[in-house]
Amino acid sequence: MYAERTFIDDLKYQFRNGGATMRLIMINVAVFLVLGIIEVFARLSGPLNELVVMAGLREIFALHPDIEGFVTHPWGLVTSIFAHFSFWHIAMNMLFLYFSGQLFEQLFDRNRMMYTYIVGGLFGGLFEVLAHFVSPVMQQQSTVVVGASGSIMAIFTALAFYRPQLKVHLFGILPVPLIVLAAFFILSDLFSLGMADGIAHFAHLGGAILGALSVQSLHSKNNIITFSSSLMNTITSFFKRLFGGGSKLKVKKGGASRGPGFKSDEEYNQDKKKRQEKTDAILDKIAKSGYDSLTKAEKAFLFDQSKNG
């Protein structure tokens, strides 16, 4: 007899096994709920308390793009890409993240997805800060930046530049190449620069630039996402050695420690390149003939790739 899984158990399962897209969505939603609950309690305690609490939350979670604010609140570069204060803001962002993230993980993997989100958000935030530094118009706009839009633009633009002819069906009817949609979003932000509309257009464009750069020299160690991942692994390994008391692994002579599933870095990279080429061929087939033209084996391979982290 099996015990029923609780809602919390389902959430834990999705977080562990749902891929990077689901993890990022769950983190964003969790932060939104916490901020929302705090806002409700502050509102119920009185208008003055609400103002003080909301100002404090923005001090902690928002990016302050003016130079003084950025220098005194540098952590906002990270916290802002997970923070939303409006239901419709997070709803639209998470919907866009879900569809673009699922496709991204089919083309690449969850690790690259996570790094593109984070590095894209950081790049977008820095682009917004730079705009406030050099533009007198932006300096006159007293605002803070929150939301995952820059990160999502990085993911979507990476998809569009990597598979420009891959079509998505708007409203389930109209087939539009990804690159056309990306051009629409980029031009929309470009022509809106300087408007006091409460939208961080420079952050969107910064994310888009990072997304385009992220698929250049894809298999090179100098690729911006590959480099970021390697740098983080190096930093993590350093601190593990520093605080972990040294490695406890024992190495046997003669290669005896190599199990049957062991792969060298060169073998791993070759295998990854072959899987990427097969994925590209399948996506070309989808672009030309549609998803239904795939064989059962091709659909299974594409599904496995989306779960490969």
PEPETA-V604934 format. One record per residue. N is the residue number from 0. OMEGA is omega as a letter, one per 30 degrees, with the letter a starting at -180 (* if undefined). NEAR is the number of other ideal C-beta (glycine too) atoms within 12 Angstrom. Layout:
N;OMEGA;NEAR + N;OMEGA;NEAR
This chain:
0;a;3 + 1;l;4 + 2;l;6 + 3;l;9 + 4;l;12 + 5;l;10 + 6;l;10 + 7;l;11 + 8;l;13 + 9;l;16 + 10;l;20 + 11;a;16 + 12;l;16 + 13;a;22 + 14;a;21 + 15;a;16 + 16;a;16 + 17;a;26 + 18;a;33 + 19;a;38 + 20;l;40 + 21;l;31 + 22;a;31 + 23;l;41 + 24;a;36 + 25;l;27 + 26;l;32 + 27;a;40 + 28;l;29 + 29;l;21 + 30;l;30 + 31;a;31 + 32;l;19 + 33;l;21 + 34;l;32 + 35;l;23 + 36;l;16 + 37;l;26 + 38;l;28 + 39;l;16 + 40;l;17 + 41;l;22 + 42;a;18 + 43;a;13 + 44;l;16 + 45;a;12 + 46;a;12 + 47;l;12 + 48;l;18 + 49;l;19 + 50;a;16 + 51;a;18 + 52;a;25 + 53;l;27 + 54;l;18 + 55;l;18 + 56;l;30 + 57;l;28 + 58;a;22 + 59;a;25 + 60;a;33 + 61;l;36 + 62;l;42 + 63;a;30 + 64;l;40 + 65;a;27 + 66;l;19 + 67;a;15 + 68;l;27 + 69;a;26 + 70;a;15 + 71;a;12 + 72;a;27 + 73;a;20 + 74;l;22 + 75;l;34 + 76;a;35 + 77;a;27 + 78;a;32 + 79;a;44 + 80;l;46 + 81;a;38 + 82;l;41 + 83;l;37 + 84;a;28 + 85;a;17 + 86;a;16 + 87;l;13 + 88;a;26 + 89;a;32 + 90;l;19 + 91;a;20 + 92;a;38 + 93;l;32 + 94;l;20 + 95;l;34 + 96;a;44 + 97;a;30 + 98;l;25 + 99;l;44 + 100;l;41 + 101;l;31 + 102;l;34 + 103;a;46 + 104;l;38 + 105;a;38 + 106;a;37 + 107;l;43 + 108;a;29 + 109;l;30 + 110;l;25 + 111;l;40 + 112;a;44 + 113;a;32 + 114;l;37 + 115;l;53 + 116;a;47 + 117;a;37 + 118;l;38 + 119;l;49 + 120;l;45 + 121;l;32 + 122;l;39 + 123;l;45 + 124;l;47 + 125;l;33 + 126;l;36 + 127;l;46 + 128;l;36 + 129;l;23 + 130;l;32 + 131;l;32 + 132;a;20 + 133;a;15 + 134;l;20 + 135;l;11 + 136;a;15 + 137;l;28 + 138;l;20 + 139;a;12 + 140;a;25 + 141;a;15 + 142;l;28 + 143;a;33 + 144;l;46 + 145;l;43 + 146;a;42 + 147;a;49 + 148;l;45 + 149;l;49 + 150;a;53 + 151;l;46 + 152;l;47 + 153;a;53 + 154;a;53 + 155;a;47 + 156;l;43 + 157;l;45 + 158;a;42 + 159;a;35 + 160;l;32 + 161;l;34 + 162;a;34 + 163;a;23 + 164;l;21 + 165;a;35 + 166;l;26 + 167;a;29 + 168;l;17 + 169;a;15 + 170;l;8 + 171;a;8 + 172;a;9 + 173;l;12 + 174;a;20 + 175;l;22 + 176;a;22 + 177;a;36 + 178;l;25 + 179;l;20 + 180;l;32 + 181;l;37 + 182;l;21 + 183;a;20 + 184;a;33 + 185;l;29 + 186;l;17 + 187;l;20 + 188;a;33 + 189;a;18 + 190;l;14 + 191;a;19 + 192;l;26 + 193;l;20 + 194;l;18 + 195;a;15 + 196;l;14 + 197;l;18 + 198;a;27 + 199;a;42 + 200;l;37 + 201;l;39 + 202;l;46 + 203;a;42 + 204;l;37 + 205;l;40 + 206;l;48 + 207;l;41 + 208;l;31 + 209;l;40 + 210;l;43 + 211;l;31 + 212;a;28 + 213;a;43 + 214;l;34 + 215;a;21 + 216;a;14 + 217;a;27 + 218;l;18 + 219;l;16 + 220;l;16 + 221;l;16 + 222;a;25 + 223;l;30 + 224;l;40 + 225;l;29 + 226;l;20 + 227;l;29 + 228;l;26 + 229;l;20 + 230;l;18 + 231;l;19 + 232;l;16 + 233;l;14 + 234;l;14 + 235;l;15 + 236;l;15 + 237;a;13 + 238;l;12 + 239;l;15 + 240;a;15 + 241;a;11 + 242;a;10 + 243;l;13 + 244;l;8 + 245;a;9 + 246;l;10 + 247;a;9 + 248;l;9 + 249;a;8 + 250;l;11 + 251;a;10 + 252;l;8 + 253;l;7 + 254;a;10 + 255;a;10 + 256;l;12 + 257;l;14 + 258;a;9 + 259;a;6 + 260;a;8 + 261;l;12 + 262;l;14 + 263;l;11 + 264;a;12 + 265;l;10 + 266;l;14 + 267;a;14 + 268;l;18 + 269;l;15 + 270;l;17 + 271;l;24 + 272;l;17 + 273;l;17 + 274;l;24 + 275;l;27 + 276;l;18 + 277;l;21 + 278;l;33 + 279;a;25 + 280;l;19 + 281;l;32 + 282;l;33 + 283;l;21 + 284;l;22 + 285;a;29 + 286;a;24 + 287;a;16 + 288;l;15 + 289;a;15 + 290;a;23 + 291;l;11 + 292;a;16 + 293;l;23 + 294;l;14 + 295;a;11 + 296;l;12 + 297;l;24 + 298;l;19 + 299;l;14 + 300;a;26 + 301;l;29 + 302;l;20 + 303;l;19 + 304;a;32 + 305;l;29 + 306;a;21 + 307;a;24 + 308;*;22
